[in-house]
Amino acid sequence: MSASNLSRRIAPLLILCACDSYGDAPSLSRRSPQLQPGRQVPDVSEQEAIGEVRTRISRVSPGFRQLTRSQSPDIVFKDEEETGADRVMTRRLADRLQRLARLVDAEWNDVHLRVTEAWDEQGEHGSESAHYEARAADLTTSDLDPAKLGRLGYLAVQAGFDWVYFEDRAHVHASVRR
């Protein structure tokens, strides 16, 4: 086999091995295993990354029947509203949260992923928030350690979220396409 044929066969394998995230997740360099405060991946607006928010889903809207309720024992849900709304989400969001929960469990002993907000039925976010379509989640770790948030953001990118934003020292915001 010639050198050019060999390199054509090996190149795709090298690219696959160099990937540092699940499937269609945006990439983040392994040289910076943390997101910095105020940084987002990919470096575009949330709407560019996940698409526009079309409507607010309510419990009586047809879109509500398309949502799922996460029963994951690996995720801590804050549920400050005491309505279970933080467990309500799209299937894509639930899948990415479960992937992230596994990464968090592998990263830290006795620390779990914590969702402080997912679907927003009370109008607490800006008018274009993906929380209204149950496509976004605000995240911390169960031990509430703000020093872990940069790494949590990095792990969220690895888990395949379509947009991840280290919003502030209180949480990481992550969202998915429709």
VEXSEVO-280392 format. One record per residue (C-alpha): x, y, z. Coordinates in steps of 0.1 Angstrom, whole numbers, padded with zeros to 4 digits, always signed. Last residue first. Layout:
REM residues N
XYZ/...
END
This chain:
REM residues 178
-0355+0217+0189/-0318+0225+0196/-0304+0222+0230/-0295+0245+0260/-0270+0249+0288/-0267+0276+0314/-0240+0273+0340/-0246+0285+0376/-0240+0308+0405/-0206+0323+0396/-0222+0337+0364/-0234+0326+0329/-0209+0299+0321/-0227+0294+0288/-0232+0261+0269/-0250+0258+0236/-0258+0226+0216/-0254+0203+0247/-0234+0172+0237/-0222+0158+0270/-0186+0171+0263/-0199+0206+0261/-0216+0200+0295/-0184+0186+0308/-0166+0219+0300/-0194+0239+0318/-0191+0216+0348/-0153+0223+0348/-0160+0260+0350/-0187+0255+0376/-0166+0235+0400/-0152+0265+0419/-0188+0276+0426/-0192+0246+0450/-0230+0240+0454/-0223+0205+0467/-0250+0191+0443/-0233+0206+0413/-0247+0235+0394/-0269+0238+0363/-0295+0260+0347/-0314+0241+0320/-0326+0249+0286/-0349+0233+0260/-0382+0233+0280/-0398+0256+0255/-0401+0284+0280/-0366+0277+0293/-0354+0285+0258/-0356+0322+0268/-0367+0348+0243/-0389+0369+0266/-0363+0369+0294/-0368+0345+0323/-0391+0342+0353/-0423+0336+0332/-0439+0311+0356/-0439+0280+0334/-0402+0278+0331/-0389+0244+0320/-0354+0237+0334/-0342+0255+0365/-0319+0246+0394/-0307+0213+0379/-0280+0197+0401/-0255+0172+0387/-0241+0149+0415/-0212+0150+0439/-0202+0120+0461/-0169+0116+0444/-0162+0140+0415/-0155+0135+0378/-0172+0101+0371/-0205+0113+0387/-0202+0146+0368/-0197+0127+0335/-0227+0104+0342/-0249+0134+0351/-0238+0151+0318/-0250+0122+0298/-0283+0122+0317/-0286+0160+0311/-0279+0155+0274/-0307+0129+0271/-0332+0149+0291/-0325+0180+0269/-0331+0159+0237/-0363+0144+0252/-0376+0179+0258/-0381+0190+0294/-0401+0187+0326/-0381+0178+0357/-0376+0215+0367/-0414+0219+0365/-0420+0194+0394/-0445+0218+0409/-0427+0227+0441/-0416+0260+0427/-0382+0256+0443/-0378+0223+0424/-0340+0220+0430/-0336+0188+0410/-0307+0165+0419/-0297+0143+0390/-0285+0106+0391/-0319+0093+0402/-0332+0103+0368/-0370+0106+0368/-0369+0132+0340/-0404+0142+0329/-0409+0143+0291/-0423+0169+0268/-0444+0163+0236/-0476+0165+0256/-0467+0201+0266/-0465+0211+0230/-0503+0209+0227/-0507+0237+0253/-0525+0231+0286/-0494+0227+0308/-0479+0258+0292/-0453+0260+0264/-0441+0295+0256/-0438+0299+0218/-0413+0301+0190/-0379+0304+0207/-0354+0308+0179/-0328+0282+0170/-0302+0263+0190/-0268+0278+0181/-0279+0311+0165/-0305+0316+0192/-0279+0311+0219/-0256+0337+0204/-0223+0325+0189/-0191+0314+0205/-0200+0277+0205/-0195+0273+0234/-0200+0303+0257/-0177+0323+0279/-0188+0347+0306/-0169+0329+0334/-0142+0307+0318/-0151+0272+0307/-0128+0245+0320/-0106+0218+0305/-0086+0244+0286/-0060+0224+0266/-0086+0198+0257/-0100+0224+0233/-0137+0226+0231/-0158+0211+0203/-0195+0217+0197/-0215+0185+0203/-0227+0165+0173/-0217+0131+0185/-0203+0132+0220/-0172+0153+0227/-0134+0154+0225/-0129+0144+0189/-0092+0136+0183/-0099+0099+0178/-0124+0106+0151/-0099+0129+0133/-0072+0103+0136/-0094+0076+0122/-0104+0099+0092/-0066+0104+0085/-0057+0068+0087/-0072+0056+0054/-0061+0086+0033/-0026+0084+0050/-0023+0047+0039/-0033+0055+0004/-0008+0083+0002/+0020+0061+0016/+0014+0034-0009/+0000+0000+0000/
END
